[in-house]
Amino acid sequence: MKKIKYTQWALALALAFCLSANAQTAKTFTAKKGKLTEQQLQRWSHLDLAKDSIPGMSVDKMYAELIKDKKGKKVIVGIIDSGVDIEHEDLKSVLWTNKNEIAGNGIDDDKNGFIDDVHGWNFLGNDLHETLEMTRIVKKGDDGSATYKQAKAAYDKKYAEAMQGKQQVDFILKNDLEVQKHLQKKQYSLEEVKAIETVAADLMNAKAVMSQILTNAGSNYFEEIEEYRKYVYDQLNYNLNLELDGRKAVGDNPDDIKNTKYGNNIVFGPDKEEALHGTHVAGIVAQTRNNNLGGDGIANNVEIMTIRAVPDGDEYDKDIALAIRYAVDNGAKVINGSFGKSFSPHKQWVYDAIKYAEKKDVLFVHAAGNDGLNIDLAENANFPNDSDDNKIEFASNVITVGALNYNYGEGVIAGFSNYGAFNVDVFAPGEEIYATIPNNKFKYLQGTSMASPNVAGVAAMIRSYFPKLSAKQVKQILMSSGTPLPSKVVVGEKKELKNAAEVGKSASMVNAYNAFKMAEQLSKNPKAKLKIQG
């Protein structure tokens, strides 16, 4: 599921709700002090910890000092996601185009099984909204299995949380409407709310609630409350809806991996706005650099291949397995997977696809997930992964990425980021990342979904300038060359203080400059052994 975190909103709404209820009854680095400028915030993932006191990936330093006028080889990056707005002005120049396919003739010219797949493939067809995997398992009924019991418990908990969220957001919007009616305007300022004079009980209560909300959220309230409302209602209307059959629009059997003739070539899907997540991910990797539009992509020598396989809800194992194989078969050398889920009934299909990618020397970069949990624990598993027993990795081409924020120190790991000494390999910028969204717009989003493409971009740069290095070697470079995390870090929503070695296998933050230098050294001495930090 493509998850963007709304934790702060949940807390803010809960606080306001309670308010209303009460009213009624290793190397030393220096962290940056003060607020980031807008320019710094827009490109903080490119900055350098030593120079800027911001825990970015030293991308600007890599370009300025190491790349200069060097020429690399074009690298195709597969974006398996919700779709990409291929008409975005900052992405049009970096699209992968299938040169063996004649656009619009209705013929599978290259005989790869996909008709008119000029820029990729849409395995979801016209499917927009989907259930979670736990919802599908519960819907099938109690078969007596441990999986059903786990899914039912998880579903009941999530449904209760969604209902609580609905109660809170409805309450806020009710008070918002009360203020709107009094001020006779849809949007208003904190000062205008504080200036309200009334003896009416409903308006007095609305004034108290909205004053608290605007104090916490500021001018972003009106945009963010709608996003949060949609998030909550989508959970109830789609993700947790036991009556929903979103797959009907696709027309295939998701439990039959041999049934592959489905989907279409409209890679942004039936509603371009719903391709927000994938468009943002693609932009992080490859939005055109130095063109004075939005932000800059990490990589300057890539082509984006779009594979739509992640709906608003949990992805199907079949779609992900086939999407990975499609990317591999059509030339991708790096695949980004900013998705994940807690249950995976056909996980072996995905495992087999990952092994196929490994055999074809393709790196798979995967987001660790946004639940603030230790995913080394079986009950917190985040699929897909590269180990079925949390002891041995079955493939050497998977790198799993946790998220950082821009405040260096014990709190540098984003509170929402999953972690794990075995299952999380590296960390990268993932909070407030500025990149493309549909219809020529740009936006800040956060999640391990944003950290993963930051790493995919660095991986693509290494594969571009050092094409003889294998996917396994690139993974090792990224893990061995990173900037060490502080010795102690706070993780999870519970804000637990842990040793860095307990939260990630390399206990490090990806550093593009160091990775590029190490790749250069390894290219000159292929037999050199790399030591992974941690």
Residue, then its C-alpha position, 0 to 999 in steps of 0.5 A: m500500500k502506498k502510505i503517506k503518513y498523517t500521524q501529526w494530523a491524527l495527534a492534532l485532531a485527537l488533541a482538539f477533540c480532547l480539548s472540546a470534550n474538556a470544554q464541555t466536561a562516531k564522527t562528530f557532526t553539528a546539527k543545524k540550528g534554527k529553521l531551514t530556509e525554503q530553498q534548503l527544505q526543497r533540496w535538503s536530501h541533496l545537502d551535506l551533513a559536514k558542510d550544511s549541518i543537514p543529514g542529506m545524501s551529499v548529492d550536490k557534493m557528488y556532482a560538483e566534485l566527482i562527476k563534473d564533466k564525466k559521461g555516464k550510461k543511460v540507466i532505466v529505473g522501473i517505478i512500480d507504483s500508483g502510476v506516473d503523470i508522463e505529461h508532467e513538464d519536469l518528467k517528459s524528458v526523462l521517460w523510458t520509451n519502448k523503441n520496439e513498439i509503435a504507439g497507438n496501432g493496437i499491435d504488440d509490435d515487440k511481441n512482449g505480450f503487452i500491446d502499445d506499451v510505449h512508456g510502461w504498463n498498467f496492471l490495474g487497468n481502471d481499478l482505482h480503489e482497493t481493499l487491504e490484504m487483511t480485508r480480503i482475507v477476512k472477507k474469504g471467511d474463517d478457514g481455521s488458519a493462523t493467518y485468518k486469526q491474525a488478519k481478523a485481529a489486525y482488521d478489527k483494530k484498524y477498523a476501530e482506529a478508522m472509526q475513531g479517526k472519522q469521529q474526530v475529523d467529523f467533529i473538527l469539520k463540524n466546528d470548522l463549518e460553524v466558524q465558516k458560517h459566522l465569518q461568511k468565508k471558507q478560509y480564515s486566519l487564527e486572528e479572525v477566529k480569536a476575534i470572534e465575540t459571541v455568547a452562543a455555546d456552539l460558536m464559543n466551542a467552535k472558536a476554542v477548537m479551531s483556535q487550537i487547530l490553527t495554532n498547531a497547523g497554521s495556514n496549512y490547515f485547510e489543505e491538510i484537513e481535506e487530505y486527512r479527511k480523504y485518508v480516513y474516509d478512503q479507509l472506511n469506504y475502500n480499504l476496510n470495506l468488506e463489500l468492495d470488489g475493486r478487482k472487478a474493474v480489472g477482469d482477471n483472476p488475482d489468484d492465477i499467476k498464469n493469467t497475464k493478459y490484463g491491464n492497459n498502457i495508460v500508465f497514469g490510470p483512469d484518474k491522473e490525480e490518483a497517480l500522485h504517489g507514483t509521480h512524486v516517487a518518479g520525480i525524486v529519482a529523476q525530475t530534470r535537474n537545474n531547470n528552475l522547475g520544482g526540485d531536482g532529481i537525484a539522477n541525471n542520466v536515467e529513464i523512468m519506466t512506469i509500471r502501475a501496480v499499486p492501488d489506493g489499498d494493498e497491492y496484489d502479489k500477482d501484480i507486483a510479481l509481474a511488474i518486477r518481471y516486466a521491468v526486468d525484461n524491458g531493460a530496467k537496472v534499478i527498480n523502486g518499490s515504494f509499497g508494502k503490506s502486512f499480509s502476502p498470501h502469494k508471497q512466493w510469486v514475488y520472491d520468485a520475481i525478485k530472484y529473477a531480477e537477481k539473476k538478471d542483475v537488477l537491483f530492487v530498492h524497497a521502502a521499509g514501511n511507515d508504521g514505526l515498528n521493528i519489522d524484524l519481529a514476525e508480527n510486524a512483517n512488511f512484504p515484500n522482503d528478502s528473507d522468509d525466516n529473518k535469518i538468511e536472505f534469499a537474494s542479494n539484490v534487495i535493499t530496504v530503506g528507512a526514512l530520515n528527517y532533516n534534524y540531525g541527532e538522536g531524533v534523525i530517524a523519522g518517527f513513522s519509519n520502520y526499523g530493524a537490525f536485520n530487515v532495514d539496510v540503510f536510511a535516507p531522507g524521507e520527511e518533507i521531500y519536494a517533488t513532482i505531482p500530477n498536472n505540472k505541480f510540486k509538493y512536499l510528501q513524507g514516508t519511507s516511500m520518499a526515502s526509497p527513491n532517494v536511494a534508487g536515484v543514487a543506485a542509478m547514478i552508480r550503475s550509470y557511471f560504473p556499469k560493470l558493477s553488479a546489483k549485489q556490489v551496488k547494494q554493498i557499496l550503498m551499505s558500506s559507504g554511508t554516514p554513520l547514524p548517531s550512536k543512539v537514536v530514537v525510533g517509532e511512535k513510542k520514541e524508544l531510544k536504541n543503539a544505532a546497530e539495533v535499528g538498521k543492518s548498516a546503521s548508516m545514512v546513504n551518502a551519494y558522494n561516498a558511494f560514488k568514490m567507493a564505486e570508483q575504487l571498486s571498479k579499479n579493484p573488483k576483488a576488493k572486499l567491502k565492509i558493511q557498517g553496523 
